[in-house]
């Protein structure tokens, strides 16, 4: 097994809980599908990009760039927290961005797609993003079940205190 794969493997890293078996493959397929649709519509077909003419470029392009920067920040911070250090005693991670939202890696992925959509507004790509959000939500819920099984009330308290994706937006108890 490669050193990189070993670093992210719950079997060799007992401080990690695991993820959905289709999570990585599904995210890779989602990325390719999104890029094909977004590029195809924005650059070639130009069937659903009518809002690019309505909303000035100086508004939607900077917004897209800000979202891409936020995406990169969240991705780097969350990856460094989870994979950057081994925890001697496995526990619920509450530090850094995990103190604000439970799934910053998935939020960073959504922000990436939203940033690209803002740069070139494609309704077809928005439809693909909706499908991606549904997929990410389902794997988030699956992973939360694993975490609840492993950490019980500690993770349940974390879920009650910390929103899933949108800071400050928690479900009612």
N, C-alpha and C positions, 0 to 999 in steps of 0.2 A: 504494500500500500504506500502511495506517495506520502511524503512528509506533510504536504499541504492538506491532503485529504484526511490524514491522521489527526491533524490539528483541529479539524471541524467534526470529527466523528464521535458521537456519544459513546460508542463502545470503547474507544481509547481515551475519551475525555469524560470521566464519570461526573464532572461538574456540569455537563450539558445534558439536556433532557431529550432532545430529538425533535424531529420535524415530520411533516407529512411526507409519505414516500413519493408522491408526485409533485411535491413542492418545487424542487429545483428544476425538474424537467418542464413542469407547467409554466414556471416563470420564464424559462428560456423560450419556449414555444410562444408565450404571450408577447415577449419582446420582439421576436421575429415577425409575428403576425402584425403587431402594432406598426413596426417600422415599414413593412411592406405596404400596409394600407395607408399610413401617413405619408410616406414618400410617393407612393403611387398616385394618391389623390392630389397632394400638394404640388408635385412636379410634373406629372404626366396627364392624368385624366382630368383633373381640375373640375370635378363634378359637384363636390360639396364644400367648396372653399369660398362661397359667396360672401361670408362675413369678413374676409380679408379686405374686401373693397369698402365695406361699411365702417369697420373699426380701423382708425388710422394706425399705421405701422409703429409710429412713435408711442403708441399706447400698448398694443399687444406684444410687441417684441421685448421691450424692457421688462414687462410683467413675466414673460416667459423666461428671460434670463434670471430674474430673481428666483423664480420657482426652481430652475435648474441648480442654482447655487444652494438653495435650501435643501434640495434633494441630496446633493453631494455632501453637505455638512451632516445631515442626518445619517446618511449611509456610513460615512467614515466614523462618526462618533459611536453609532450603535454597533458596528462591526468590531471596533476597537474594544468596547466594553465587554462584549460577549466572547470574542475569540482572542483578544489581546492578552488575557491573563488567565491562568488557571486558578480556580477557587478551591482551596483545600477542603472546605465544607460546602457542598452544593446548597444553594439557597436562591430565593427569589431575588432577581436583580432589580434594584430600585434606584440605582445611582444614575447620574447624568440624564440623558434623554429618556431613560426608562422610568425616571421619577415623574415625567410629564405625560408620556403615552406608553402603552404596553407593547406596541408593535412598530417602533420607529423604522425598522428596515422596510416594512411593507409600505409605510407612509412615504418613505423616500422614493420608493418605486412609483407610487401614484403621483408624487410631485414631479418626477422625471417626465412622465407621460403628459401631465397637465402643462408643464413647461414647454414641451414640444408642440402641444396643441395650441398654446398661446402664440408661439412663433409663427405657425401657419395653421390657422383655424380650419380644421377639417371635420365636418360632421361625421363622416365615415369613421375617422379615428376616435371621435368621442364615443361612438357606438362600441368600438372595440375596447375602449377604456372602461366602459360600463361592464362589459364581460370580464375584464381583468379584475375590476374591483370585486365583483361577485366571487371570482376564483380566490382572490386574496382573503376575502372575508371568510370563505369556507375553510381555507387552510389555517387561518388565524384561530378560528373556533376549534378546529381539531387539535392544534397545538396547545390551546388553553385547556382542553380536556386532559392532555398528557400532564400538563403542569399542575392541574388540580389533583390528579391522581398522585403525583409525586410529592407535592408540597401542601396539599389539603387546605386548611383554614388560612395559612399564611398567604397562599396565592389567592384565595377567595377574598381576603381582606385587601390585597393589592388590586384585585379587579374592582372592588367597591370604591377604592380610593383614587384609582388612576383610570383615565378614559382609554378606550381601545385605540382610537386613531386621532381624534380631534381634542386638543388640550382643553380641559375644563368641561367637556361634554360627557358626563357619566350617566349611566342608566340609573333609574330610580331603584332604591333598595326594596 
